[in-house]
Amino acid sequence: MTQPNLRTESLFKLTWPIFVQNTTHSLVVIVDFLFFSYLSDETAGTVGQLLPIIWMGAFVIPVFAGTGVSVASQYMGSRQFEKVVPAYMMNLLFTLVLAWSFAGGLWFFSSDIGRWMGMDESLNAIATVYLGTMSGYFVFMGVLVSYNAVISSRGMTHWLMYSAVMIGTINLALDSLFVFVFHLGVRGIVLASLIAAAAAMALAMLLVHRNLGVRFYLRGAVRDMFGVLRPMMRIGLPNIIEPLSYTLQQTVISTMIIAMGVTSMAANSYAGRAQMFQITFAVALALSVQILIAHWMGARRFDDVNRLFWRALRVAMIVAAAYSAVLWLASDLVLGVFTDEPAIKQLGKSLLFISLFLEPARTVNIIGGFALRTAGDARFPLVVGIIFIWGILPVIFLIQRFWGIGLVGLWICFAGDEIIRAGINAWRWRTRRWESMGIAHFKLRPAEALVASKLPGEP
């Protein structure tokens, strides 16, 4: 492999392709929901409440794959190039184990999950088809996200954008074909996503091995991968514990929303999907910040890292506030894309108003969490996240028991949670304790230092 270098240090040049990529993925989700809502509000509402289950894989696995970006990029920044490919290989191994284990569990329990969440027989039938078919998606996703991490670590985010556009085009064409021509219903919509992910996986592998010249190898691979194990586990495990806890919490919340009825289920699903573009921008900005922070932490450019963080935070909060305001003002038009039911639209409008306060705070937590974990301060956002993720549930249960809050009350609780956490994460970054937590400061034990000092074998 040639000496790896970062393509650009421009935040804008890194962010806009990731934003286009993630926007395309968001459009895929929204297009899928349009097709689900075409089938019925019950179908769309059911799938919406199952999304926390899907997020256990679709959110947690890519977040862990981001460990490959952080570790490999810090090795590049500190010019320890011999450790870059072993970091890529270890990242691929971990993501494959996570993705394929999740796929197996999803398939095996597909007929039970909806029932455990409190769905009746008709809704559980929809859930069974959806989850059983969706399990195949993660077979390809595990490979895709690990290869995308290699591309991101080199700053080649425009390649990810091209891949996403391809996914969106394939998905839309197959959705139309499977629903309108072959009448495959829920199974057809999911199959379209599965085939698109397989095509993207093949393209990512081609780009990494042919265009970037990355070569995986067998001789000495175990030794070299062991040499990067500790820093990957140090960053990677906290990376997945928080989002995993969040998705489990959302699963519990979904059971409460299911008990509120189809109107609440549909309103929650539609309002959540409408916010996806703003969240997509925050994640795209956070991923770009992650790439630059990782490289600059390796090179000990701490002042540049600090300025980058606050600049990104200001931009993200302004965009979140503006987008949420427009969404609320145009709520009738936006929600009308999904449904004509007045009760659903009225409830969804109330949720979008709460988003005016929720979304700017959420962007702080997205960018703050990514930045702290990438800089090596992974334990703090993990502890804070766990406390708030699980601590809010007793509060919700008590309020529900004594005041009988509905869906609007739940969203108010979520907004309060995000706002308080945002203040804590911003304070933590301001202390600048992260400066002493990067890989450049990470001391290996003597046996590991000996392993890490050896050059990787060549194919």
C-alpha positions in Angstrom: 0.0 0.0 0.0 1.2 3.5 -0.8 1.8 5.9 2.1 -1.7 7.0 3.2 -2.4 10.7 3.2 -5.5 12.7 4.0 -7.0 14.1 0.7 -8.1 17.4 2.2 -8.2 19.3 5.5 -11.2 21.4 4.4 -14.2 20.8 6.6 -16.5 21.9 3.8 -14.9 19.6 1.2 -15.2 16.6 3.7 -18.7 17.5 4.9 -20.7 18.1 1.7 -20.1 14.7 0.1 -21.0 13.0 3.4 -24.1 15.1 3.7 -25.1 14.2 0.1 -24.4 10.5 1.0 -26.4 10.6 4.2 -29.1 12.6 2.6 -29.4 10.0 0.0 -29.7 7.3 2.6 -32.3 9.4 4.4 -34.2 9.8 1.2 -34.1 6.0 0.8 -35.7 5.6 4.3 -38.3 8.3 3.5 -39.1 6.7 0.1 -39.5 3.4 1.8 -41.9 5.0 4.3 -43.9 6.5 1.4 -44.2 3.0 0.0 -45.1 1.6 3.5 -47.7 4.4 3.9 -49.0 3.5 0.4 -49.7 0.1 1.8 -51.5 1.5 4.9 -50.9 3.7 7.9 -50.9 0.6 10.0 -47.9 -0.8 8.0 -46.0 2.5 8.3 -46.7 2.8 12.0 -45.7 -0.8 12.7 -42.4 -0.4 10.8 -41.8 2.9 12.5 -42.0 1.3 16.0 -39.7 -1.5 14.8 -36.9 1.0 13.8 -35.3 0.9 17.3 -34.7 -2.8 16.8 -33.2 -2.1 13.3 -31.1 0.7 14.8 -29.4 -1.8 17.1 -27.6 -2.9 13.9 -27.9 0.0 11.5 -26.7 2.6 14.0 -24.5 0.6 16.4 -22.4 -1.3 13.8 -21.4 1.8 11.7 -20.6 3.7 14.9 -18.2 0.9 15.9 -16.8 0.9 12.3 -16.0 4.5 13.0 -13.4 3.2 15.4 -11.5 2.2 12.3 -11.6 5.8 11.1 -10.4 7.1 14.5 -7.6 4.6 15.1 -6.3 4.4 11.5 -6.4 8.2 11.1 -4.5 8.9 14.3 -1.9 6.4 13.2 -1.6 8.3 10.0 -1.4 11.7 11.8 1.4 10.4 14.0 3.1 8.8 11.0 2.9 5.2 12.3 1.9 4.0 8.8 2.8 0.3 9.5 -0.2 0.1 11.8 -2.8 1.5 9.4 -3.7 -1.7 7.5 -3.8 -3.9 10.6 -6.3 -1.4 12.0 -8.4 -1.8 8.8 -8.3 -5.6 9.1 -9.2 -5.6 12.8 -12.1 -3.2 12.1 -13.4 -5.5 9.3 -13.2 -8.5 11.7 -15.1 -6.8 14.5 -17.9 -5.4 12.2 -18.4 -8.7 10.5 -18.9 -10.5 13.9 -21.3 -7.8 15.1 -23.3 -7.6 11.8 -23.6 -11.3 11.2 -24.5 -12.0 14.8 -27.2 -9.4 14.7 -28.5 -10.7 11.4 -28.9 -14.2 12.9 -30.6 -13.0 16.0 -33.0 -10.8 14.0 -34.0 -13.7 11.7 -34.4 -16.2 14.5 -36.7 -13.9 16.7 -38.5 -12.2 13.8 -41.8 -13.8 14.7 -41.5 -12.9 18.4 -40.2 -9.3 18.6 -43.5 -7.6 17.6 -45.4 -9.8 20.0 -42.9 -8.9 22.8 -43.5 -5.2 22.0 -47.2 -5.6 22.5 -48.4 -5.8 18.9 -51.6 -7.6 18.1 -51.8 -10.5 15.7 -52.3 -8.4 12.5 -49.5 -5.9 13.3 -47.1 -8.8 14.4 -47.7 -10.4 11.0 -46.3 -7.2 9.4 -43.4 -7.2 11.8 -42.5 -10.8 11.1 -42.2 -10.2 7.4 -40.3 -7.0 7.8 -37.8 -8.2 10.4 -37.2 -11.6 8.8 -36.4 -10.0 5.4 -34.4 -7.2 6.9 -32.0 -9.6 8.6 -30.4 -10.3 5.2 -29.5 -6.6 4.9 -27.0 -6.8 7.7 -25.1 -9.7 6.0 -23.9 -7.1 3.4 -23.9 -4.1 5.8 -21.1 -5.4 8.0 -18.7 -5.5 5.0 -19.9 -2.2 3.6 -19.4 -0.1 6.7 -15.9 -1.4 7.4 -14.8 -0.6 3.8 -16.5 2.8 4.0 -14.4 3.4 7.1 -11.3 2.9 5.1 -12.4 5.3 2.5 -13.4 7.9 5.2 -10.0 7.6 6.9 -8.4 8.8 3.7 -10.7 11.7 3.3 -12.2 10.3 0.1 -15.7 11.2 1.1 -16.8 12.0 -2.4 -16.6 8.3 -3.3 -19.1 7.6 -0.5 -21.4 10.2 -2.1 -21.3 8.4 -5.4 -22.0 5.1 -3.8 -25.0 6.5 -1.9 -26.5 8.0 -5.1 -26.2 4.6 -6.7 -27.9 3.0 -3.7 -30.8 5.6 -3.8 -31.3 5.0 -7.5 -31.4 1.2 -7.3 -33.6 1.3 -4.2 -36.2 3.6 -5.8 -36.3 1.6 -9.0 -36.7 -1.7 -7.2 -39.3 -0.3 -4.7 -41.5 0.7 -7.7 -40.9 -2.6 -9.4 -41.5 -4.8 -6.4 -44.6 -2.9 -5.1 -46.4 -1.8 -8.3 -45.5 -4.6 -10.7 -44.8 -7.7 -8.6 -47.0 -6.7 -5.6 -44.5 -8.0 -3.0 -45.6 -5.5 -0.3 -43.4 -5.2 2.7 -41.1 -7.9 1.6 -40.5 -6.2 -1.7 -39.6 -2.8 -0.1 -37.0 -4.5 2.1 -35.6 -6.6 -0.7 -35.0 -3.4 -2.7 -32.8 -2.0 0.2 -31.0 -5.4 0.5 -30.0 -5.5 -3.2 -28.9 -1.9 -3.1 -26.7 -2.5 -0.1 -25.1 -5.6 -1.8 -24.2 -3.4 -4.9 -22.7 -0.7 -2.6 -20.6 -3.3 -0.8 -19.1 -4.5 -4.1 -18.3 -1.0 -5.2 -16.7 -0.1 -1.8 -14.4 -3.2 -2.0 -13.4 -2.3 -5.5 -12.5 1.3 -4.5 -10.5 0.3 -1.5 -8.4 -2.5 -3.1 -8.0 -1.1 -6.6 -8.2 2.7 -6.3 -6.6 3.1 -2.9 -4.2 0.2 -3.3 -5.0 -1.2 0.2 -3.8 -4.8 0.4 -4.9 -7.2 3.2 -2.5 -10.0 4.0 -2.3 -13.3 6.0 1.4 -13.6 7.0 1.9 -12.0 10.3 -1.7 -10.6 10.3 -2.6 -12.0 13.8 0.5 -10.4 15.3 -0.1 -7.1 13.7 -3.8 -7.0 14.4 -3.0 -7.7 18.1 -0.7 -4.7 18.0 -3.7 -2.4 17.4 -6.2 -4.2 19.6 -5.9 -2.2 22.8 -6.5 1.3 21.2 -9.3 -0.1 19.1 -11.0 -1.7 22.1 -10.4 1.4 24.2 -12.2 3.6 21.7 -14.5 1.0 20.1 -16.3 -0.5 23.1 -17.5 2.8 24.6 -18.5 3.8 21.0 -21.1 1.0 20.8 -22.3 0.8 24.5 -24.0 4.2 24.4 -25.8 3.8 21.0 -26.7 0.3 22.0 -28.2 1.5 25.2 -30.0 4.3 23.3 -31.6 1.8 20.9 -32.7 -0.5 23.8 -34.2 2.6 25.5 -36.1 3.5 22.3 -37.4 -0.1 22.1 -38.9 0.3 25.5 -40.3 3.7 24.5 -41.8 2.0 21.4 -43.8 -0.4 23.5 -45.4 2.6 25.3 -46.2 4.3 21.9 -47.7 1.0 20.6 -50.0 1.0 23.6 -51.2 4.5 22.6 -52.6 3.3 19.3 -52.1 3.6 15.6 -52.5 7.4 15.5 -49.6 7.9 17.9 -47.6 5.2 16.2 -48.0 6.9 12.8 -47.5 10.5 14.1 -44.3 9.5 15.9 -43.0 7.7 12.7 -43.8 10.5 10.3 -42.5 13.4 12.5 -39.3 11.4 13.2 -38.8 10.8 9.5 -39.4 14.5 8.7 -36.5 15.4 11.1 -34.1 13.0 9.3 -32.5 15.6 7.0 -31.5 17.8 9.9 -30.1 14.8 11.8 -28.4 13.8 8.6 -26.6 17.1 8.4 -25.4 16.9 12.0 -24.1 13.4 11.5 -22.3 14.4 8.3 -20.7 17.3 10.0 -19.7 15.1 13.0 -18.2 12.5 10.7 -16.1 15.2 9.0 -15.0 16.5 12.3 -14.1 13.0 13.4 -11.8 12.6 10.4 -10.0 15.8 11.0 -9.8 15.5 14.8 -8.3 12.0 14.4 -5.6 13.2 12.1 -4.8 16.3 14.1 -4.8 14.5 17.4 -2.2 12.2 16.0 -0.2 15.2 14.9 -0.8 17.0 18.3 -2.5 20.0 16.7 -4.7 20.6 19.7 -5.6 24.3 19.1 -6.8 23.4 15.6 -8.9 20.6 17.1 -10.5 23.0 19.6 -11.3 25.7 17.0 -12.8 23.1 14.7 -15.1 21.7 17.4 -16.7 25.1 18.3 -17.0 26.1 14.6 -18.8 22.9 13.8 -21.1 23.3 16.8 -22.2 26.8 15.8 -23.0 25.7 12.3 -24.9 22.6 13.4 -27.0 24.5 15.9 -28.0 27.2 13.4 -28.9 24.7 10.8 -30.9 22.6 13.3 -32.9 25.6 14.6 -33.6 26.9 11.1 -34.7 23.6 9.7 -36.9 22.7 12.6 -38.6 26.1 12.4 -39.3 25.7 8.7 -40.6 22.2 9.3 -43.0 23.3 12.0 -44.3 26.2 9.9 -44.9 23.9 6.9 -46.1 21.0 9.0 -49.4 20.5 7.2 -47.6 20.2 3.9 -44.8 18.0 5.2 -47.0 15.5 7.1 -49.5 15.5 4.2 -46.9 13.8 2.1 -47.4 10.7 4.4 -51.0 10.8 5.4 -54.4 12.5 4.9 -55.6 11.6 8.4 -56.3 14.9 10.3 -55.7 13.4 13.8 -52.3 12.1 12.8 -51.3 15.5 11.2 -52.4 17.5 14.2 -50.4 15.3 16.6 -47.4 15.4 14.3 -47.5 19.2 14.2 -47.3 19.3 18.0 -44.2 17.0 17.9 -42.5 19.2 15.3 -43.0 22.2 17.6 -41.2 20.4 20.4 -38.4 19.7 17.8 -37.6 23.5 17.8 -36.0 22.9 21.2 -35.0 19.3 20.9 -33.0 19.3 17.7 -30.4 22.1 18.4 -29.5 20.3 21.6 -29.4 17.0 19.8 -26.8 18.3 17.4 -24.6 19.4 20.3 -24.7 15.8 21.6 -24.1 14.2 18.2 -21.0 16.4 17.5 -19.8 16.4 21.1 -20.1 12.7 21.4 -18.2 12.0 18.2 -15.5 14.6 19.0 -14.9 13.4 22.6 -14.7 9.7 21.6 -12.4 10.4 18.6 -10.1 12.4 20.8 -9.9 9.5 23.2 -12.2 10.8 25.9 -14.7 8.0 25.3 -15.5 7.2 28.9 -17.1 10.5 29.8 -19.8 10.6 27.1 -20.4 6.9 27.7 -21.1 7.5 31.4 -23.2 10.6 30.8 -25.1 8.9 28.1 -25.9 5.8 30.1 -27.0 7.8 33.1 -29.4 9.9 31.1 -30.6 7.2 28.7 -31.7 4.9 31.5 -32.4 7.6 34.1 -35.1 9.2 32.1 -37.2 6.1 31.9 -38.2 6.1 35.6 -39.1 9.8 35.2 -41.3 8.9 32.1 -43.0 6.0 33.9 -43.8 8.2 37.0 -45.2 11.0 34.9 -47.2 8.5 32.9 -48.5 6.9 36.0 -49.7 10.0 37.8 -50.4 12.4 34.9 -51.1 10.0 32.0 -48.9 11.9 29.5 -49.3 11.0 25.9 -46.9 11.2 23.0 -46.4 15.0 23.3 -45.3 14.4 26.9 -42.8 11.8 25.9 -41.2 14.2 23.4 -41.0 17.0 26.0 -39.1 14.5 28.2 -36.8 13.7 25.3 -36.2 17.5 24.7 -35.3 18.0 28.4 -32.9 15.1 28.3 -31.1 16.4 25.2 -30.8 20.0 26.5 -29.2 19.0 29.8 -26.8 16.5 28.2 -25.8 19.2 25.6 -24.7 21.5 28.4 -22.7 18.8 30.1 -20.9 17.7 26.9 -20.0 21.2 25.9 -18.6 21.8 29.4 -16.5 18.6 29.2 -15.0 19.7 25.9 -14.2 23.2 27.3 -12.1 21.6 30.0 -9.7 20.3 27.2 -8.9 17.1 29.2 -9.1 15.3 25.9 -5.7 16.7 24.9 -4.0 14.0 26.9 -6.1 11.1 25.8 -5.2 10.5 22.1 -3.2 7.6 20.7 -0.1 9.7 20.5 -0.2 9.7 24.4 -1.3 6.1 24.7 1.5 4.0 26.2 1.6 0.3 25.3 2.7 -2.4 27.8 6.2 -3.6 26.9 5.0 -6.9 25.3 2.6 -4.9 23.1 5.1 -2.3 22.2 7.4 -5.1 20.9 4.6 -6.5 18.8 3.5 -3.1 17.5 7.1 -2.1 16.5 7.3 -4.9 13.9 6.4 -4.1 10.3 3.4 -5.9 8.7 4.1 -8.7 6.3 3.6 -8.0 2.6 1.3 -10.1 0.4 
